Amino acid sequence: MPRRSIFDWNTMISAYCNRGMLEDARSLADSISGGNVRTSTILLSGYARLGRVVDARRVFAGMLERNIVAWNAMVSCYVRNGDIMMARRLFDSMPRRDVTSWNSMVTGYCHSRQMVDAWRLFEYMPERNLVSWTVMISGYARTEQHRKAWDIFRMMHREGVSPDQSNFASVLLAVTGLRDIAVLEGFRPLALKTGFESDLVIVTSMLNAYTRDAGALDIAIKFFEGMPERNEYTWSTMIAGLSHGGRIDAAIAVYERDPVKSIPSQTALLTGLARCGRITDARILFEKIPDPGVVSWNAMITGYMQNRMVDEAKELFDRMPFRNMISWAGMVAGYAQNGRSEEALDLLQALHRKGMLPSLSSLTSSFFACANIGALETGRQLHSLAVKAGCQFNSYVCNALITMYGKCRSLEYVRQVFNGMKVKDTVSWNSFISALVHSDMMEDARHIFDNMLGRDVVSWTTIISAYAQAERGNEAVELFKTMLHEHELPNSQILTILLSVCASVAASKLGQQIHTVAIKHGMYSELIVANALMSMYFKCGSADSHKVFYSMEERDIFTWNTFITGCAQHGLGRQAINMYKHMESAGVLPNGVTFVGLLNACSHAGLVDEGWQFFKSMSRDYGLTPLLEHYACMVDLLGRTGDVQGAEQFIYDMPIEPDAVIWSALLGACKIHKNAEIGRRAAEKLFATEPSNAGNYVMLSNIYSSLGMWVEVAEVRRIMKQQGVTKEPGCSWMQIRNKVHSFITGDKQHEQIKDIESTLQDLYTLLRTTGYVPDTEFVLHDIDEEQKQSTLLYHSEKLAVAYGLLVTPKGMPIQIMKNLRICGDCHTFIKFVSHVTKRHIDIRDGNRYHHFRNGSCSCGDFW
């Protein structure tokens, strides 16, 4: 051009900015000494679009004259960079504002999930346009406040504002989140009235809303079949919806009908096949694609990672003709999520060596990998890399850093990151609470939780889980009640945590109440909840465990394992074996946990031949290598049935080094069968590996005392004293009227101890007339017979039984928990009690359940 006007210069600078070539744009602007106000505004807007706040600020500061576009661009730049505080400060100092200024600030609050501030500003707006409404609807939808988003749209509609395509799409995002078919069906006439029923983008979004609800898939299919026009995203949406709803064969049928079989359709079906475990079919489909693009490669890699086939994913990744950042991010995330954290970090290092900065996804996955293996120093280096990439203030990065530093117990860095965040969303506060919990600062975590301005279901899950893990179950339950009172809907994770709390203390009534909550909120049919319910009922000794199992529409390996293990715990060996046969018939492959349950079931029921068959079947039929826990079960099985020598020889023949659990199983067998010689050898192994475990000394002492070897008993006690080891006292507890009552052997602290002792004495006298004779062999002191009988009378489980008889109505079942294995005399005593009182008495000791009914026990006196 022989002559160039300022318009020409600005047009060229704008073109460079639009292509992201900001250095060229800057160079051009410098060559005309900055140009005019429009030149600076164009350059400023270019920097703002890319979030280059330092460069944008430099241009803004150098402007002698600023128009409203420049002010808006600078506010928008701060918003894009997540610095809402600076954006608001600049917004407040603007000499004048237009609707774009207000929209930019509202957008900033919405993007940072500060919906209270966004709403407050929205209400103050002197004028609103369609963008204002769309931003608010989208903000509420993206923060999962779908009902509020829907209410905003209705308000907009009442004010006579007509929607456009973008606005309609935002509303559909909220409608999709509501998962309310009635709302969606009511929305369709409006789409027809406003002319969007023929808009393919909107119609596809409506189809997506239908497919998100598995119960509305039939309506979705009808809607899909009635569409006059379809594009590649319509087909892929239908395929994805059917796959996600478990109708993979129907998804395949739709794919076969797709005339184009576009990349989105291929990806949707690949993802669906992988999600439902049909990874071989997914690979066949992938191989049929003539020239698969990077999206198809990425979908296949993700599928392998989801199915824990990491090596196959790596083989595919290595073969990729072209990789994008999603390819790298998928591999890094897959490694981290499959427990191969070192490889995740190695891959990130390889990416960095190629001169590429990692994506946000890769960085957050790498922080997750560091957290998994406690790699604090590597995490700090990655933190520096995040700073270099300019994303150290990004909320996703900051939240991942807080989690990583928290799991590495580096609270100083946790506070540093948290306090340095420009915008703290609910996830940030939740991550901070979780970090405090990991550092055993429960009271600080509770203080933060109580003072949060806005809590979500994750906040409640984090704090309830913390109390549950700290064995403060009562406080966890109280928090749950508060949560329901505040109208916060629980999720399946909270219910499973609380059901686990109920199981640990055998609080079956509380478990039943949580079961009712699950039914009320439609979560009873969720697999994770149903499994937790079944496990809870088994551990509480309730037959409802069977009802839950047989009512389940879907079962996974955990379901079958829970049932088999539950049967084992209750001594139902034959029933466990029958369930295993049903499992095989259902085509479910057993895993190592299955065989632990089966071997335990055989051990508690004395089924030696069956136990051997299962042990051999592991490797022969399923290629599973027996682990230490399987060997421990076999030692327990052989020892319990009296073959103590065979159990010892089995240990010496093991191909792997036995651990303390195995020697303890042998020692326990020696205690049952009074084998002092082998018991001593087993105990010596345990004293070497677990010198502080009092249980090992007590078991050996029990063997010696049962044989009247008082000199040896004294020697064991001397060693215990020398090692500073103290015996764990026998403790039993029971729940009556939502209060837990605990008893320790020889207890004198209970508020009704005199009444309990009186009841015990009356029982003792009555039982002696019906044939009960105290078995003083279980007294571990060299004292006279009368003292031995008196000592036996005040074992913790006897105190608990007496209290139960004292305070509960006649005929009401009694349920007791005990920390140690029930002794032989207490077992006999409670059998007699169940006969004379006609009570059902259930005791869960450290080994298994005992169900006492009319003078007999479910264990058949074999435990």
PEGI-V714297 format. One line per field, one symbol per residue. phi: phi as a letter, one per 40 degrees, with the letter a starting at -180 (. if undefined). burial: # if it has 9 or more other C-alpha atoms within 8 Angstrom, else .. A space follows every 10 residues. Layout:
phi = ???
burial = ???
This chain:
phi = .cbbccccdc cccccdcccg cccccccccc cbfggbdcdc cccdcccccc gccccccccc ccccbbcccc dccccccccc cgcccccccc dccccabbcc ccccccddcc ccgccccccc cdccdcabbc cdcccccccc cccgcccccc cccccdcccg cccbcccccc ccccccccfb ccccccccdc ccccgccccc cccccccccc ccbdcbcccc ccccccccbb bccccccccc cccccgbccc cccccccccc fcddcdcccd ccccccgccc cccccccccd bcccccdccc ccdccccgbc ccccccdccd cabbcccccc ccccdccbgb cccccccccc ccccgbcccd cccccccccc ccbgcccccc cccccccccg bcbccccccc cdccccccfb cdcdcccccc ccbbcccccc cccccccccf bcccccccdc bccbbbccdc cccccccccc fbcccccccc ccdcccgccc bccccccccc cdccbfcccc dcccdccccd cgbcccdccc cccccccccc gbccdcccdc cccbbbccdc cccccccccc gccccccccc ccccccgccc bccdcccccc ccccbgccdc cccccccdcc cbgccdbdcc cccccccccc chcccccccd cccccbccbc cccccccccc ccbfbcccdc cccccccccb cbccdccccc ccccccbgcc ccdccccccc cccgcbcccc bbaabbfgbc bbbbdgdbcc cbcccccccc cccdcccccb hcbdcccccc bcbccccccc cccbcdccdc cccdccbbcd gccbbbbbcb ccccccccdc cccccccfbc bbbbccbacb bcbfgbbccg gba
burial = ........## .###.##... ##.###.### ...##.#.## ########## ###.###.## ..#..#.#.# ########## ####..##.# #.....#.#. ########## .####..##. ##..#..#.# ########## #...##.### .##..##... ......#### #######.#. ...#...#.. ##...##..# .######### ####.##..# #.##.....# .######### #####.##.# ##.##..... #.######## ######.##. .##.##.... .#.####### #######.## ..##.##..# ..#...#### ########.# #.###.##.. ##.....#.# ########## ##..##..#. .##..##... #####.#### ########## #.##..##.. ######.### #########. ##..##.##. ....#.#.## ########.. .##..##.## ..##...#.# .#.####### ###..###.. #..##..##. ..###...## ########## ##.##..##. .#..#.#.## ########## ###..##.## ..##...#.# ...####### ########.. ##.##.###. ...#.#.### ########## ..##.###.# #..#...#.# ########## #..###.### .##.###... ..##.##### ######..## .##..##..# #...#....# #####..... .####.#... ..#..##.## ..##..##.. .#...#.### .......##. ########## ######.... ...####### .#..###### ######.### ######.### #########. ...
